[in-house]
Amino acid sequence: MPKNKDALSRYRWIDERLRNKRLPRPALEDLVEFVSGKLDKSIGVRTIQKDLEDMRNDPELNYFAPIKYDRSTRAYTYEDDGYSINNNPIDEADLQGLEVAIGILEQFRSVPVIQRFEDTILKIAASLKMNRKELENQGLIRFSLGNQYKGAEMIPEIVDAIKQLEVIRIAYQSFDRNEPKEHWVEPYHLREYNHRFYLIGKSQKVKGGTMLTFALDRIVQLWPTNQHFDEKNFDDASYFRHAIGITVSEEEPEDIVLSYTPLQGKYVKTQPLHSSQVILKDDEQECRIGLRLVVNHELIMLLLAAGGRVKVMQPAHLAARIKKEAEEMLRRYP
């Protein structure tokens, strides 16, 4: 489970106290007092004991701090005098995540709330780019070019419309049409998925109140309408609860069972496909998982991307869909 902000702050203060050579080596009570003082609140003995154990052994933290306990003095110290949790390098995934986040923030520099922190953002961006170049020069890591997030310039205007319950008019160029189609949209929610931003809302031209999803990179033009709509109780967590990705249909969720090869199963276990994922079987022959999902385009693409490393056990119609796609792929290779 990811550590919360309080825990990370405690690790930082424990690390500082253990590295302070001007003070006697701290006993457990000294660490409790020091961390409590720094955080300006009472911290329990058991909390600090758990923090010390996590700093030593938690693979998620990746500190593996060489904390030694001297029974004779009842004090703690680092076995390596030069050690600090701040010396741990950021791994590739963290660096890529930072680069994406900074790329997004840099594009929103015109948004007032971002402007307040513009200097800080630019400093972080400059430092990140320098570190990236140094790593690339050493041949340790290679980054792909950051996405430009086409359509992101519309986000401030869309966010304002969502807040003010204002209908927006858009010209939307879907992939299956030769000309853009006009929609008058009640905007409810913005969401990012797979390096694209999407607007979820209701087109007033569609009867029955059906929710639609619009990719921002396919919005050709956007205009204000000065028309407003009644407040809608849109809960994004509930709306996307049974879906992978961005496409949500009106179909009911189904019990889906997938059988992965043992090797591919290792990836699926460490990076679950969905919060509903449960392990049904895990042995030398297969890793079988269960999911509760609506079958949508994104799920189909994930299964096809896994190729022969996954088999759909149920439902039968999903297995037939994947089989049909596989047969069509084979026909392309005479």
N, C-alpha and C positions, 0 to 999 in steps of 0.2 A: 504494500500500500504506500503511495507517495507520502512523504513526510510533510507535515503542515509547517506554516511559517514559524510558529512558536518553537517547534522542535529544531528547525534549522538555526534559529537564533541561539538556542541553548547550546548546540554543538559549537557554534562560533565562540561563545563565551567560555565554554569548557576548554576549547583549544587554546584560547588566549591565556587562561590561567595556568594551564599545564606548561606553556612555553615561557612563562615569566620566571626568569632566573633570579630576579631581585627579591623574590619572596620565597619562603620555605615551601617545600613540596606540599601540595594540599592534601588534607584528609578529605573524606567524603563530606563531612560537615562544612569544611571550608569551601568546597565546590558549590554546595547548596547555598551557602550564604553569598558567595560571589555572584552566582547566576541570578539569584533572587534580587540582589541589589541592582544588577545591570538591567534586569527586566522590570524592576519596580513592582514586583509582586511575589508572593510566596510560592516557592517551588518545592515540591515534596522530595523526600529522600529517595523514594522508590523511582520517581521520575528520573532523577540524575543517575541512579544505578542502571536503569534501562537505557538511558542515553549513552552511558559508557559502553554498555554491551553492544548497542547498535553501532557505535563508532568503531568498535573492534571488528565486528563480524557481519554486519548487514551488507549483503551483496548489492542491494539497490543503492545504498549510499556510496559504496565503492571506496570508502575511506581506508578500511582495514588498518585503523590507527594502532600503532605499537604501544598501547597503553599498558603499563606494568604497575602492579600493586605490590608494595613492600609491606609484608605482614608485620615486620618488626617496628616500623614507624607508622604503620597504618596510613601510608601516603601513596598518592598516585604520581606517575611521571611517564614521560615518553622515553622508551628505550633508545630511540634515535633522537639525539639532541637537535638535529636539523629538521625534524618532521613537523609538518603543519597540514591541516586539512585543506588549507588554501593552496598548497603546492600540487594538489591533484589536478592533472590535465582534464580539460573538457573533452568528452569523447565526440566521435563524428556525428552521432545523432543529435547531441545537444548543439553542436556548432551549426548544423544544418537548420535546426529549429530556430536558433537565434537569427540566422540569416534571413529566413522567411519572415520572421516577426519584424525585423528591422526593415526589410523591403516593404512590408505593408505600411508600417509607420511612416516611412519616408514619403510614400505616395499620398498620405493624408496630412501633410504638413500645413495645408490650408485650413484644416478643421481647428476651430478655436481651442478646444481642449488639448489638442496635440501641440499647438503653437506655444502653449505655456511651458512645455518641456522640450522645445525644439533643440536647445543647446545640448541637453543631456542626450537626446536621441542621436544627434550628429556625432557626439563624442563616442558613444557606444558603437555607432556604425563605423567610424574611422578606425577604432581599435579593433573591431571584428575583422575589417578588411585587411588590416595590417597583419593580424594573426593568421588569417587565411592564406595570405600571400607567403608568409614565412613557412607555413606548413607545406604549401604547394612546392616551394623552392626546395624543401627538404625531401620532397617525393613521398611524404607520408600520407597525404590525402588530396583528393581532387574534387572540387566542387563544380556542380553544374551551374549554368547561368541562372540567376534568379528569375522567377516568373514576373511578368509585368502586370498581371491581374487586370486584363483588359476590362473596362467598364467600372473599375474601382472609383473613378472620378465622380461617378453618379451617387456614391454611397452617402455623402453628407446630405444631398437633397432628398434622397429616399428616407434617410433616418428622420429628417425634419418632418416629412410627410407622415411617417408612421406615428411620430409623437403628436402631431397636430390633427390626426385622423383626417388627412386630406387625400382625396382621390387624385391619382396621377394618371396622365395620358402617356402611353408609350407606343412606339412603332417597334414591333418585335419581329425579327427575321429568324424564323425557325429553320432548321436544316432541310426540312421537307417541303419548303415553299420557295417559289421564285421571287416573290415580292413580300415586303414586310406587311404584317397584319396589325391593325390598330386595336389597342385595348385601353379601356378605362378601368384602372385597377385600384381596389381598396388594399393598400399595402399593410401587411401584418408583421412580417419577420424577414430579416436578412440572415443568410447562412453561407458559410464557406465549406466547400467539399472538393477535394482532389484538385486544388489550385484554381478553383473557380468560385465566384460569388453568385448566389442565387437570391431572388426575391420570391417570397411566398405570399400570395394574396388572392383576392377574388376578382375576376374580371366581371364587370357589370353587364357585359354582353352575353355571358354564359348563364343560362337559367339553372335554378336549383341550388345556387350557392356553392358550386364546386370550387374547391381550392385548386389553384394553378401554381406552377413553378416556372419562373422566368430566369434564365441565365443572363447575368448582367452583360456578358460579352456579346450577347445577341440582341441587346436593346439598341436599336439604331438611333433613336432620339427619345427624349423625355421632356414633357411639358407640364407645368403646374396647371390646375384647373380651377382653383379657388372654390371647389366644391368639397363638402365634407360628408362623412358617413358616421353612422352610429357606432359607438365603441363596441368592438367585438372581443370576447374573452378568448384569445388565442393562446394556448399553452403549447409552446414548441416541444417541451419534453414529452407531453402526451402524444402530440401529433406525430413525432418521429420515433415513438417508443418501439414500434415493431418493424422498423425499416432500417436497412443498411443504405447509407448514402442520402440522396436528396429526393428521390421519387417516392411519393406516398400515394397509393391507390385506395379505393374504397373497399377493396377485398378484405376479407377477414384474415388475420394471421393464422399460419399453419405450423404444425410440428414438422420440422425439417431434420432429417438425419443424414449426416455426411460421413463417409468412411475415407480417411486419409491414409496414405502410406506412413509407416512409422517415422521416417525422416521428416516428411512434410508436417506430420502431427506435432513435431517439436516446435515448429514455427507457429502453428495455430494455437498451441497451448500458451506460448509466451506472448502472442499478440492476438487475443480473441477477436473473432469476426464481429461479435455483438455481445451486449451485456447479458443476453439470455443464454449464452453458450454454457453448456454443461458437458462434462466428459462422461460418455456412456461406456466406453471400453478403451483400454490402453494396454496393448501387449506387443509382442514381437511381430504380429501379423498386421495390425492396423491400429489407428487412433480414430475412434468413432465419437462424434460429437452430436449433440442435439441443440436445436435452435428453435425459437418461437418467432417467426417472421412472416411478413408479407412478401411474396415472390415479386421482385421488381427487377428493373434493368440492371441496377448495380450489383445485385446478387448474382444474376446470370453472368455478368462480366467477371466477377471474382472467381466463380466456378470454372469458367472457360480458361481463365488465366492460369489456374492450377493444372490444367491439362489432365494427363493420365495419373496424376498424383492424388486425385480425389474421385470418389464415386458417390452419386446421389442414391441413397437407400430409400428415402421417401421424402415427399409424396411422389406417386407414380408419374403425374403430369410434369413435374419438374425434371425427373429423370429422362422422360421422353423428349423434353425440350433440349436438354443438354446433348442427348444422343443425336437428335436431328441436326444440331449445330455442328457436332463432330463429323457427322456424315457429309455435311456440306463443305466442311474444311477439307476432307479427304478428296472430294470431287475436284477441288482446285489444284490437286497435285496428281495429275495423271501418270 
